[in-house]
């Protein structure tokens, strides 16, 4: 089984936490309406289209046996390259090369399993993003399954004008709703970002004990991911938040956040609880937006405070992205 090439096909996307496959799998996941199965052959992580080429059964319902993925229906076994290695009904039969499951590229990065079609580039910017000069302590939060499109979630992550309303008392305050002038600057790959943004926040992070002015830096990493680095005034720890969204359907997605922090005092569960709280404030608003697909061709109004959002929409158009937008 093959899939039709689309602009989204050239980008690597996260589909599961590495810890979810540590037991070897198989694990059913979805990428852009495409059912996949993740499993481990004992040496490497593998990803196949979740369909046995024999009679179409879900391979994720099978088991890993002797380093091979076994179909639950007739027991056909497939090696890590997708080739069928054994047909129980014909034990003396040597399956030809065409008897194969559809294999995908897969790699681990940032605590997540990333997949891409066999022909997709493994080089930047389409490969899993390389993140440098960030705090060493890293914590994965999620997944969060959200009833809206992945681009809606990314745009919300890039938006600062909602802080004092949606995150009042946390990331913003009603007496600090004004969005300062800022500049959108593309990086070497043309991805939009904001290198310098200053925001007042009552509680900028799980570590913060009081309000402070915080220096922000935003960077779009891919059509469905972005990075925020932030540093409060004084001796506050350096922090960064990476958003990873996987479109499961055009109007639904699965989301993770990676927290990077130089703080070594708070336990992991306190940091996760902070991120859970912030996203629980975003979720009802995100799921109320209509349409769920992000309008990149018009239909919504903009103002000067939306410079980064507008730049992100235009960049999606320039990339030819169609999944999750309208």
Secondary structure, 3 states (H helix, E strand, C coil): CCCCCCHHHHCCEEEEEHHHHCCCEEEEEEECCEEEEEEECCCCEEEEECCCCCCCCCHHHCEEECCEEECCCCCCEECCCCEEEECHHHCCCCCCCCCECCEEEEEEECCEEEEECCCCCCCCCCCCCCCCCCCCEEEEEEEEEECCCHHHHHHHHHCCCCHHHHCECCCECHHHCCCCCCCCCCCCCCCCEEEEEEEEECCCCCCCCCCEEEEEEEEEEECCEEEEEEEECCCCCCEEEEEEEEEEECCEEEEEEEEEECCCCCCHHHHHHHHHHHHHHHHHHHHHCCCCCECCCCCCCCCHHHHHHHHHHHHHHHHCCCCCEC
